[in-house]
Amino acid sequence: MGPDEQAQQIEALQAHFSGLLGMAESFLLSMLQPWRLYQLAIVAALLAVAWVLGRWASPRMRDWMRTLEGRPKWQLRVLLVLEQRLTLIFFVILSWGTFRVMQEATWPSRSYIIGIVATIATAWLLIGLATRFIRNQFLRRLVRWGAWIWVTLYFLGLWADTSDLLESVALEVGEFRLSILGLIKALIITGLLFFFARVILKGAQGKIRTNKDISPSMQELLIKFLQVILFGAAFFLGLKAVGFDLTGFAVLSGAIGIGLGFGLQKVVSNLVSGVIILLDKSIKPGDVITVGETFGWINSLGARYVSITTRNGKEYLIPNEDLITQQVVNWSHSNDFVRLDIFFGTAYHDDPHVVRKLAIEAAKSVDRVLTWKPPVCHIVGFGDSSVDYILRFWIEDPTGGLTNIRGNVFLALWDTFKENDISIPFPQREVRMLEDEDPSQPADAEMPATGKAD
């Protein structure tokens, strides 16, 4: 931009600003007329009356709301929102009532300001109620105050000159021009598109999750795909709606993507691994898995990590790449049946046939052990101090834990063996103390002969 163009832009900006100051000055001077001063006084009085009525009605409305037991939560929330805006509601009602009365009793020009104030107050009230649907507090305040400023300028007739002023302040780089007004429009349109995308995604997410014909992994994949499509479309449509040229943006985004691909290899690897996990259905929410030393069940599948909750309540975020590259034990991949093995030993004087029979009966007596897939017991060896056995049994609820069911079977074995006089041996060692020996002679040396040899 040359010096002449900069000077012209500064002059245009000064002209728009001077125009706004002139309109504001004319507006203030026009307010000094007697009937307009009367209208301003009436508006101030109505505001005071509305404030008194709001202070009087608010505690009574809260007491009445406490008596509404069993009502749906959305009804109570609506009543709470209305209670917080009682002053503005009373002011809107009083303003429109006064405006109608003055329209009938006197000339229309003598109630013009009251009508404008009533219109602006009504718009403020509707904006305040509508923005309650925005959950993010910062975004809700930003939208609310922006809408309040716009409707105020619009109904006061100042929006045209304000928009010209905002349009004149712009950043120009070559053929690219971005004004403050264009930036505001882009933010508003993009925000609305994101809001509708979020609403559509929430509705589709509920239908997908309740569809029993779609597996949990495919449900997660569809939801992630919809997120990318909807929010990506909202972003690019918002840029296109305000006149951005997306051709150059596509080239720039491609270059940025290559740079990010080298700098964020791990992130990209986790994203791709997450898609592979969803496609091959190797794990899904609710599965019980073991990754390294971590044992627990899957809460959710994220774009970058998998959330696993262990039996002690800890939540681990395992990168998706680890689930692809490491060995993963999925205890409930194709079904929920899990076979567990425990080892024990008994004394040599106990009959092995009786021991095997008692061990099977003890395992069957535990609640979570499946009886229609009966336990089995086998001899696996003869140890130094015991006959060694392996007891195998099945469960179908690995989410209930593995250590606790093993402990219960061990307790059942203990009780059963104690009732039937089956002993569980343990290694024993005998220590001999040698005293009054010649330290120069070995302990096992033979005593010298006392007679002559033959």
C-alpha positions in Angstrom: 0.0 0.0 0.0 1.5 3.3 -1.1 1.6 6.6 0.8 -1.3 8.0 -1.2 -3.6 5.1 -0.5 -2.7 5.2 3.2 -3.6 8.9 3.4 -6.9 8.2 1.6 -7.7 5.4 4.0 -6.9 7.6 7.0 -9.1 10.4 5.6 -12.0 8.0 5.1 -11.6 6.7 8.6 -11.6 10.2 10.0 -14.7 11.0 8.0 -16.6 8.0 9.3 -15.5 8.7 12.8 -16.6 12.4 12.5 -19.9 11.2 11.1 -20.5 9.0 14.1 -19.6 11.9 16.5 -21.9 14.2 14.7 -24.8 11.7 14.9 -24.1 11.2 18.6 -24.1 14.9 19.2 -27.3 15.4 17.2 -28.9 12.6 19.2 -27.9 14.1 22.5 -29.1 17.6 21.5 -32.5 16.1 20.4 -32.8 14.5 23.8 -32.9 18.0 25.4 -36.4 18.7 24.1 -39.0 18.8 26.8 -41.2 15.8 25.7 -38.1 13.7 25.1 -36.8 14.5 28.6 -40.2 13.5 29.9 -40.0 10.2 28.1 -36.5 9.6 29.5 -37.9 10.3 33.0 -40.7 7.9 32.4 -38.2 5.2 31.3 -36.1 5.8 34.4 -39.3 5.5 36.6 -40.3 2.3 34.8 -36.9 0.9 35.4 -37.1 1.7 39.1 -40.5 0.1 39.4 -39.4 -3.0 37.6 -36.4 -3.3 39.9 -38.6 -3.1 43.0 -41.1 -5.7 41.5 -38.2 -8.0 40.7 -36.8 -7.8 44.2 -40.2 -8.5 45.6 -41.1 -11.4 43.3 -37.8 -13.2 43.2 -37.8 -14.8 46.7 -41.5 -15.7 46.4 -40.8 -17.4 43.1 -37.9 -19.3 44.6 -40.1 -20.5 47.5 -42.7 -21.6 45.0 -40.1 -23.5 42.9 -39.0 -25.4 46.0 -42.5 -26.9 46.2 -42.3 -28.3 42.7 -41.1 -31.8 43.5 -41.1 -34.5 40.8 -41.1 -32.0 37.9 -38.8 -32.6 35.0 -35.4 -30.9 35.3 -35.8 -28.8 32.1 -39.0 -27.2 33.6 -37.1 -26.2 36.7 -34.2 -24.8 34.7 -36.6 -22.7 32.6 -38.2 -21.3 35.7 -34.8 -20.5 37.2 -33.7 -18.7 34.0 -36.9 -16.6 34.2 -36.4 -15.9 37.9 -32.9 -14.5 37.2 -34.4 -12.1 34.6 -37.5 -10.9 36.5 -36.4 -7.3 36.5 -36.0 -7.2 32.8 -39.3 -9.1 32.2 -41.2 -6.6 34.4 -39.5 -3.7 32.6 -40.5 -5.0 29.2 -44.1 -5.5 30.3 -44.3 -2.0 31.9 -42.6 -0.4 28.9 -45.0 -1.8 26.3 -48.0 -1.1 28.5 -46.9 2.5 28.9 -46.2 2.8 25.2 -49.7 1.5 24.3 -51.4 3.8 26.7 -49.4 6.9 25.5 -50.1 6.0 21.9 -53.8 6.2 22.7 -53.7 9.2 25.0 -51.3 11.6 23.2 -49.4 12.1 20.0 -47.2 9.2 18.7 -44.1 11.4 18.7 -44.4 11.8 22.5 -44.0 8.0 23.1 -41.4 7.4 20.4 -38.4 7.0 22.7 -40.4 4.7 25.0 -41.2 2.5 22.0 -37.5 2.3 21.0 -36.5 1.4 24.6 -39.2 -1.2 24.9 -38.1 -2.8 21.6 -34.4 -2.8 22.6 -35.3 -4.3 26.1 -37.4 -7.0 24.4 -34.5 -7.9 22.1 -32.1 -8.0 25.1 -34.5 -10.4 26.9 -34.8 -12.7 23.9 -31.1 -12.7 23.4 -30.5 -13.5 27.0 -32.9 -16.5 26.9 -31.5 -17.8 23.6 -27.9 -17.7 24.6 -28.6 -20.0 27.6 -28.4 -22.8 25.1 -24.6 -22.1 24.7 -22.8 -24.2 27.3 -19.4 -22.6 27.2 -19.6 -19.6 29.6 -17.0 -17.5 27.8 -18.6 -18.1 24.4 -22.1 -17.4 25.8 -21.0 -14.1 27.2 -19.2 -13.1 24.0 -22.3 -13.9 21.8 -24.7 -12.2 24.3 -22.8 -9.0 24.5 -22.1 -8.9 20.8 -25.8 -9.4 20.0 -26.8 -6.7 22.6 -24.5 -4.2 21.0 -25.7 -4.9 17.5 -29.5 -4.7 18.3 -28.9 -1.5 20.3 -27.0 0.2 17.4 -29.5 -1.2 14.9 -32.6 0.2 16.6 -30.9 3.5 17.3 -30.1 3.9 13.6 -26.3 3.9 14.2 -25.5 0.5 12.6 -25.0 1.8 9.0 -22.3 4.3 10.0 -20.7 1.9 12.5 -20.5 -0.8 9.8 -18.9 1.7 7.4 -16.3 2.6 10.1 -15.5 -1.1 10.7 -15.3 -1.8 7.0 -12.8 1.1 6.5 -10.4 -0.4 9.1 -8.7 -3.3 7.2 -5.5 -5.2 6.7 -4.5 -5.3 3.1 -1.7 -7.6 1.8 -1.6 -7.5 -2.0 -5.1 -8.4 -3.2 -6.0 -9.8 0.2 -8.1 -7.5 2.3 -9.5 -8.3 5.8 -11.5 -5.6 7.6 -12.8 -5.6 11.1 -16.4 -6.0 9.9 -15.3 -9.0 7.7 -13.6 -10.6 10.6 -16.7 -10.2 12.8 -18.9 -11.7 10.1 -16.5 -14.6 9.7 -16.6 -15.3 13.4 -20.4 -15.1 13.6 -21.0 -17.3 10.6 -18.4 -19.8 11.6 -19.7 -19.9 15.2 -23.3 -20.5 14.0 -22.1 -23.3 11.6 -20.1 -24.9 14.5 -23.2 -24.7 16.7 -25.4 -26.4 14.2 -22.7 -29.0 13.5 -22.5 -29.7 17.2 -26.3 -30.1 17.4 -26.4 -32.4 14.4 -23.5 -34.5 15.7 -25.1 -34.9 19.1 -28.3 -36.1 17.6 -26.5 -38.5 15.3 -24.3 -39.7 18.1 -27.3 -40.7 20.2 -28.8 -42.7 17.3 -25.6 -44.4 16.5 -24.9 -45.5 20.1 -28.5 -46.9 20.5 -28.2 -48.9 17.2 -27.6 -52.5 18.3 -26.7 -53.6 14.7 -23.5 -51.6 14.8 -20.6 -52.9 16.8 -19.1 -50.6 19.4 -15.8 -50.1 17.5 -17.7 -49.1 14.3 -19.9 -46.8 16.4 -16.7 -45.0 17.5 -15.4 -44.9 14.0 -18.6 -43.4 12.6 -18.7 -40.7 15.3 -15.1 -39.7 14.7 -15.8 -39.6 11.0 -18.9 -37.4 11.5 -16.9 -35.1 13.8 -14.2 -34.5 11.1 -16.7 -34.0 8.3 -19.2 -31.7 10.1 -16.6 -29.4 11.9 -14.4 -29.3 8.8 -17.3 -28.4 6.6 -18.4 -25.7 9.1 -14.9 -24.2 9.1 -14.5 -24.0 5.4 -18.1 -22.9 4.7 -17.6 -20.1 7.2 -14.5 -18.9 5.4 -16.2 -19.2 2.0 -19.3 -17.3 3.2 -17.2 -14.2 4.0 -15.3 -14.2 0.7 -12.1 -16.0 1.6 -10.2 -17.5 -1.4 -9.8 -21.2 -0.4 -7.4 -22.0 -3.3 -4.4 -20.3 -1.6 -5.5 -21.6 1.7 -5.4 -25.2 0.3 -1.9 -24.7 -0.9 -0.8 -23.2 2.4 -2.5 -26.0 4.4 -0.8 -28.6 2.3 2.6 -27.1 3.1 1.7 -26.8 6.7 0.5 -30.4 6.7 3.9 -31.6 5.4 5.7 -29.7 8.1 3.4 -31.0 10.8 3.8 -34.6 9.4 7.5 -34.5 10.1 7.1 -32.7 13.5 4.2 -34.7 14.8 5.0 -38.2 13.7 4.0 -39.7 17.0 0.6 -37.9 17.0 -0.1 -38.9 13.4 1.0 -42.5 14.2 -1.5 -42.6 17.1 -4.3 -41.2 15.0 -3.7 -43.8 12.2 -3.4 -46.5 14.8 -6.7 -45.4 16.3 -8.4 -45.8 12.9 -6.8 -49.2 12.4 -8.1 -50.4 15.8 -11.6 -49.2 15.0 -11.5 -50.9 11.6 -10.1 -54.3 12.6 -12.3 -54.5 15.8 -9.4 -55.9 17.8 -10.5 -54.1 20.9 -13.7 -52.2 21.8 -15.2 -50.4 24.8 -16.0 -52.9 27.6 -13.2 -55.4 26.7 -10.9 -56.6 29.4 -7.3 -56.3 28.3 -3.7 -56.6 29.5 -1.0 -54.3 28.1 2.4 -54.9 29.6 1.7 -54.7 33.4 -1.6 -52.9 33.0 -4.8 -55.0 33.4 -8.2 -53.4 33.2 -11.3 -52.7 31.0 -11.6 -50.2 28.2 -13.7 -47.1 28.9 -13.4 -45.3 25.6 -11.5 -45.3 22.4 -10.0 -41.8 21.6 -8.4 -40.4 18.6 -4.9 -40.5 20.3 -5.3 -42.9 23.2 -7.4 -45.6 24.8 -8.7 -45.1 28.3 -8.3 -48.2 30.6 -9.5 -48.4 34.1 -7.9 -50.9 36.5 -9.3 -52.7 39.5 -7.8 -50.2 41.9 -9.6 -47.3 40.2 -6.6 -45.8 38.3 -7.3 -44.7 34.7 -4.5 -45.2 32.2 -4.3 -43.5 28.9 -2.5 -45.9 26.6 -1.4 -44.5 23.2 -3.0 -46.2 20.3 0.4 -47.0 18.8 1.3 -49.2 21.8 -1.8 -51.3 21.2 -0.6 -51.9 17.6 3.0 -52.6 18.2 2.9 -54.3 21.6 1.5 -57.7 22.7 -2.1 -57.2 24.0 -4.1 -59.8 25.8 -7.8 -59.3 25.2 -9.6 -61.4 27.7 -13.0 -60.8 26.0 -12.2 -60.5 22.3 -14.4 -63.1 20.7 -16.1 -64.2 23.9 -16.0 -63.6 27.6 -14.9 -67.1 28.7 -11.5 -67.1 30.5 -9.6 -70.2 31.8 -7.5 -69.7 34.9 -4.8 -72.0 36.3 -3.7 -72.3 39.8 -0.9 -74.6 41.2 -0.7 -76.3 44.6 0.9 -79.4 46.2 0.0 -82.0 48.8 1.9 -84.5 50.9 3.1 -87.8 49.5 1.0 -89.8 51.9 -2.3 -88.3 50.5 -4.0 -90.3 47.8 -3.8 -88.3 44.5 -7.1 -89.6 43.3 -8.8 -88.2 46.4 -6.9 -85.0 46.1 -8.0 -84.4 42.5 -11.6 -85.1 43.3 -11.6 -82.8 46.3 -9.9 -80.0 44.3 -12.6 -80.2 41.6 -15.4 -80.1 44.1 -13.8 -77.1 45.9 -13.5 -75.1 42.6 -17.1 -75.9 41.7 -18.3 -74.5 45.1 -17.0 -71.0 44.2 -19.8 -68.8 42.7 -18.1 -67.4 39.6 -16.6 -70.7 38.5 -18.6 -72.2 35.6 -20.0 -75.6 36.3 -21.1 -76.4 32.8 -17.5 -76.1 31.8 -16.3 -78.3 34.7 -12.9 -77.7 36.3 -10.1 -80.2 35.9 -7.2 -81.2 38.0 -4.0 -82.9 36.9 -0.7 -84.0 38.5 2.2 -82.0 36.9 5.1 -83.4 38.8 6.7 -84.9 41.9 8.5 -82.2 43.9 11.1 -82.3 46.6 8.4 -82.2 49.4 5.0 -82.5 47.6 3.1 -83.9 44.8 2.4 -80.9 42.4 -1.0 -80.3 40.8 -2.6 -77.8 38.4 -6.3 -76.9 38.8 -8.0 -75.3 35.7 -11.4 -73.7 35.8 -13.4 -71.3 33.6 -15.2 -67.9 34.3 -17.3 -65.7 32.0 -17.0 -62.3 33.7 -13.3 -61.1 33.5 -14.5 -57.6 34.3 -15.1 -58.9 37.8 -11.4 -59.4 38.3 -9.0 -62.3 38.1 -7.0 -62.1 41.4 -10.1 -62.2 43.6 -11.4 -65.4 41.9 -8.1 -67.1 42.2 -8.0 -66.1 45.9 -11.6 -67.6 46.4 -10.6 -70.9 44.8 -7.5 -71.1 47.0 -9.6 -70.5 50.1 -12.0 -73.2 49.0 -9.1 -75.6 48.5 -7.8 -74.8 52.0 -11.2 -75.4 53.6 -11.8 -78.6 51.7 -8.3 -80.0 52.4 -8.6 -79.1 56.1 -12.0 -80.9 56.4 -10.6 -84.1 54.7 -7.2 -84.1 56.5 -5.3 -83.4 53.3 -2.0 -81.7 54.3 -0.2 -79.1 52.3 3.5 -79.6 52.9 6.3 -77.0 53.0 10.1 -77.4 52.6 11.8 -78.4 55.9 15.5 -78.4 56.8 17.4 -80.1 59.6 20.4 -78.4 61.2 23.0 -80.3 63.2 25.3 -78.6 65.6 28.7 -80.3 65.9 30.7 -79.6 69.1 34.1 -80.6 70.6 35.5 -81.5 67.2 39.1 -81.0 66.1 38.9 -78.1 63.6 42.0 -79.4 61.8 40.1 -82.6 60.9 37.2 -82.9 58.4 33.9 -83.7 60.0 33.4 -86.9 58.1 37.0 -88.2 58.4 37.4 -91.8 59.6 38.9 -92.5 63.1 42.5 -94.1 62.9 42.7 -97.8 63.6 44.0 -98.9 67.0 45.3 -102.4 66.1 47.9 -103.7 63.7 47.0 -104.5 60.2 46.9 -108.1 59.2 
